[in-house]
């Protein structure tokens, strides 16, 4: 349905409504927003200003958390006492001859 067809359909519906005895009430500007003669303060949220969060501090905190996740965590600062290590001795052809333990 095109815009013109929709507009014509709505105008036809309005004409039928008015022919059947329907009425259109007119209100003063702002009158429909009154509740018991007063403005509904809950509905008019645009008048109340919300305190804004300072963006640089928030962005800095987010960047710090992101960097902390990217850096690998060190398991522990203390070094373990390493014991003797196994070393394999090979011959000239790459075949293992024996295993020795080194400190």
N, C-alpha and C positions, 0 to 999 in steps of 0.2 A: 504494500500500500504506500503510495507516495504521500508527501507532506500535504499536497493540495487535497487529495482524497480524504486524508485524515482530518484536515481542517474543516472540510465541507461536512463530513460525518458528525463532528463535534458540534458545529453550528446547527445542524439539523436536529440533533438530540436536545440542544438548548431550546430551540424553537418549540419542539414537542412538549418539553417540560413546562414552558411558560403557557402554552395553549391549554394544557390540562389544569391550569390554576396554580402552578408552582410560582413561588416568589423568590426574589433575590433581595437579601437584606444588605444594606450598606452600613458600614461602621466608620467611625472617625479613626483617623490614623492613631495606632497604638491602643485603641480601645479593646481590641480582641486579646491583647496581652494582659489585661487586667483580671485579677482574681479577687473577688469581693471588693472591688474598687481600688485595689493596689496591684502593682506590678508583681508578677511571679518571679521572685528573685532567683529561684533555682533554674528557671528557663533562660534567664539572661546571663549566661556564663561569660559572654564576651566582655562584660563590664569588669569582672574580677580578673585581675592579672595574676597569673601563676608565676611564682618565683622561679627563675631559670637557673639551671645548673651551670656553673662555670665550666666551659668546654675544655680549656687547656689542661686543667687538672685531671679531668676524666680521661682525656686522650692519653695523657702521660701515664696514668695508671694502667690503661689498657695496653699500651706499648710495653710497659715493664713486665706485665704478665705474659705477653706474647714472647718477649725475649727470653724470659725465664724458661718457657716451654721449649724453645729452640735449642738452648744450650744443654749439652749432655750433662747429666748429674754425675758427680764423682761419688763413687761408692763409699770410700772412706779415706781419710787423710793419713791414717797410720799405715806404715808398710808392714807387710807380713814378713816374717822370717822365712826366707826361702831355704828349703832343704836341699839335699843333693839332687842333681839333675841327671837324667839318663841320657847318655850319648852313645850313638851307634857308630862303630868303626867299620868303614867299607874298604873293600879291596880295590884294585885298579879297574876292575870290570863293573863296579857298582854293586857288588854282592855284599851283604852284611857279613862281617867276620865275627864280631863280638860286641857285647854291650858293656860299657864302663860307666861308673857313677862319678860325677865331678861335683866338687863343692862350689 
